[in-house]
Amino acid sequence: MINPATDRVLITGAAGAIGTALRDGLRADWRHLRLTDVKSIANPTPNEECVVADVADRTAIERMMQDVAAVVYMTGVGGDYTLEDLFRVNVRGMFDVFEAARLAGVQRIVYASSNHAFGCYPIEERVSPALPPRPDSLYGTFKAWGETMLRCYFDRHGIRSVSLRIGTYRKLPIDQRSLATWLSPGDVARLVDAALRHPDPGCLVVNGYSANTRIKTFDPNWEFLGYHPRDNAEDHREMLRGMGVDVDGPWEWPEHGGSHARAPERPARR
Ligand SMILES: NC(=O)c1ccc[n+]([C@@H]2O[C@H](COP(=O)([O-])OP(=O)(O)OC[C@H]3O[C@@H](n4cnc5c(N)ncnc54)[C@H](O)[C@@H]3O)[C@@H](O)[C@H]2O)c1
């Protein structure tokens, strides 16, 4: 168990959407938070120590690992990105943070993986994290690689980890698909809190969703981890209906990855 009163936790990507939700949800109990991002981090409280650095700066990353018990890795590019950015941040940056953590003796890594690590499974299949990854994109492929790297760190170095296959993190659900895949700000903080406090998660992969009525996956690891989500996208169905979202019609996407699994192929790199 990582001790909220005494252990230092490093949150990367702390200026981002999820990083901000984690700060809001964790800072009352977790007394020693170190936050890092390439962007400046707004309004730190006395128990939050900020380090502005690019994930490509290995020296800075090694320095910020000192006296850290656990890393919560939320850095990443998503949405619109160039191939170079994807390699620089989601591959090389992740590698450098994981390696620096290992070399510094960090005990636990909580990692922002994604539902796109299994996005090519047909939507009718109630996928659990026990099944092999089926990424729907290069983005999802690299998320699965992060999970694999943590598997190796557990087997070779005993580093405990929890990979979170995050669905759709937003303040509120945004479309029909997110009625199944939404992860609320309160629940992402509860999930990370459980991942840090668990006495021994081993090398665990869990889905990162709220308690959505329309959830299309199956995850026994929630119980094991002690993750008890409290929010449900269905409570926002009428808001979505008011926005013109087809909340009653047939499911829009044939695969778990939604539009990612149907996106046009990236042109070949020359
Ligand atoms: N939001 C979602 O629905 C969702 C779903 C699945 C997975 N994820 C993953 O969760 C993580 C956090 O997502 P988010 O929604 O908060 O994204 P976000 O873009 O809001 O936050 C990512 C943070 O990473 C930082 N970052 C990017 N490049 C960097 C670099 N070179 N050096 C240092 N920091 C850098 C950004 O400044 C940003 O603050 C990401 O890894 C993302 O892939 C998010």
Ligand as a Chemical Component Dictionary entry (heavy atoms), coordinates in Angstrom:
data_LIG
# 
_chem_comp.id                   LIG 
_chem_comp.type                 NON-POLYMER 
_chem_comp.pdbx_formal_charge   0 
_chem_comp.three_letter_code    LIG 
# 
loop_
_chem_comp_atom.comp_id 
_chem_comp_atom.atom_id 
_chem_comp_atom.alt_atom_id 
_chem_comp_atom.type_symbol 
_chem_comp_atom.charge 
_chem_comp_atom.model_Cartn_x 
_chem_comp_atom.model_Cartn_y 
_chem_comp_atom.model_Cartn_z 
_chem_comp_atom.pdbx_ordinal 
LIG N1  N1  N 0  -9.636  11.899 -21.685 1  
LIG C1  C1  C 0  -9.974  10.668 -22.050 2  
LIG O1  O1  O 0  -11.135 10.371 -22.352 3  
LIG C2  C2  C 0  -8.923  9.582  -22.087 4  
LIG C3  C3  C 0  -9.306  8.291  -22.495 5  
LIG C4  C4  C 0  -8.352  7.272  -22.511 6  
LIG C5  C5  C 0  -7.042  7.549  -22.130 7  
LIG N2  N2  N 1  -6.701  8.815  -21.762 8  
LIG C6  C6  C 0  -5.289  9.064  -21.404 9  
LIG O2  O2  O 0  -5.243  9.694  -20.135 10 
LIG C7  C7  C 0  -4.141  10.599 -20.077 11 
LIG C8  C8  C 0  -4.647  11.963 -19.634 12 
LIG O3  O3  O 0  -5.677  12.370 -20.514 13 
LIG P1  P1  P 0  -6.310  13.837 -20.456 14 
LIG O4  O4  O 0  -7.672  13.745 -21.020 15 
LIG O5  O5  O -1 -6.088  14.437 -19.132 16 
LIG O6  O6  O 0  -5.390  14.549 -21.554 17 
LIG P2  P2  P 0  -4.831  16.041 -21.537 18 
LIG O7  O7  O 0  -4.349  16.313 -22.922 19 
LIG O8  O8  O 0  -5.815  16.979 -20.950 20 
LIG O9  O9  O 0  -3.578  15.916 -20.537 21 
LIG C9  C9  C 0  -2.349  15.382 -20.947 22 
LIG C10 C10 C 0  -1.262  16.226 -20.349 23 
LIG O10 O10 O 0  0.007   15.746 -20.839 24 
LIG C11 C11 C 0  0.827   16.872 -21.007 25 
LIG N3  N3  N 0  1.887   16.642 -21.984 26 
LIG C12 C12 C 0  1.750   16.449 -23.327 27 
LIG N4  N4  N 0  2.945   16.403 -23.908 28 
LIG C13 C13 C 0  3.862   16.553 -22.911 29 
LIG C14 C14 C 0  5.273   16.594 -22.897 30 
LIG N5  N5  N 0  5.999   16.496 -24.034 31 
LIG N6  N6  N 0  5.900   16.736 -21.717 32 
LIG C15 C15 C 0  5.202   16.846 -20.565 33 
LIG N7  N7  N 0  3.838   16.843 -20.525 34 
LIG C16 C16 C 0  3.196   16.709 -21.693 35 
LIG C17 C17 C 0  -0.091  17.963 -21.527 36 
LIG O11 O11 O 0  0.462   19.274 -21.333 37 
LIG C18 C18 C 0  -1.354  17.712 -20.762 38 
LIG O12 O12 O 0  -1.477  18.550 -19.632 39 
LIG C19 C19 C 0  -3.511  10.584 -21.470 40 
LIG O13 O13 O 0  -2.412  9.709  -21.473 41 
LIG C20 C20 C 0  -4.610  10.025 -22.351 42 
LIG O14 O14 O 0  -4.084  9.340  -23.483 43 
LIG C21 C21 C 0  -7.601  9.830  -21.731 44 
# 
loop_
_chem_comp_bond.comp_id 
_chem_comp_bond.atom_id_1 
_chem_comp_bond.atom_id_2 
_chem_comp_bond.value_order 
_chem_comp_bond.pdbx_ordinal 
LIG N1  C1  SING 1  
LIG C1  O1  DOUB 2  
LIG C1  C2  SING 3  
LIG C2  C3  SING 4  
LIG C2  C21 DOUB 5  
LIG C3  C4  DOUB 6  
LIG C4  C5  SING 7  
LIG C5  N2  DOUB 8  
LIG N2  C6  SING 9  
LIG N2  C21 SING 10 
LIG C6  O2  SING 11 
LIG C6  C20 SING 12 
LIG O2  C7  SING 13 
LIG C7  C8  SING 14 
LIG C7  C19 SING 15 
LIG C8  O3  SING 16 
LIG O3  P1  SING 17 
LIG P1  O4  DOUB 18 
LIG P1  O5  SING 19 
LIG P1  O6  SING 20 
LIG O6  P2  SING 21 
LIG P2  O7  DOUB 22 
LIG P2  O8  SING 23 
LIG P2  O9  SING 24 
LIG O9  C9  SING 25 
LIG C9  C10 SING 26 
LIG C10 O10 SING 27 
LIG C10 C18 SING 28 
LIG O10 C11 SING 29 
LIG C11 N3  SING 30 
LIG C11 C17 SING 31 
LIG N3  C12 SING 32 
LIG N3  C16 SING 33 
LIG C12 N4  DOUB 34 
LIG N4  C13 SING 35 
LIG C13 C14 SING 36 
LIG C13 C16 DOUB 37 
LIG C14 N5  SING 38 
LIG C14 N6  DOUB 39 
LIG N6  C15 SING 40 
LIG C15 N7  DOUB 41 
LIG N7  C16 SING 42 
LIG C17 O11 SING 43 
LIG C17 C18 SING 44 
LIG C18 O12 SING 45 
LIG C19 O13 SING 46 
LIG C19 C20 SING 47 
LIG C20 O14 SING 48 
# 
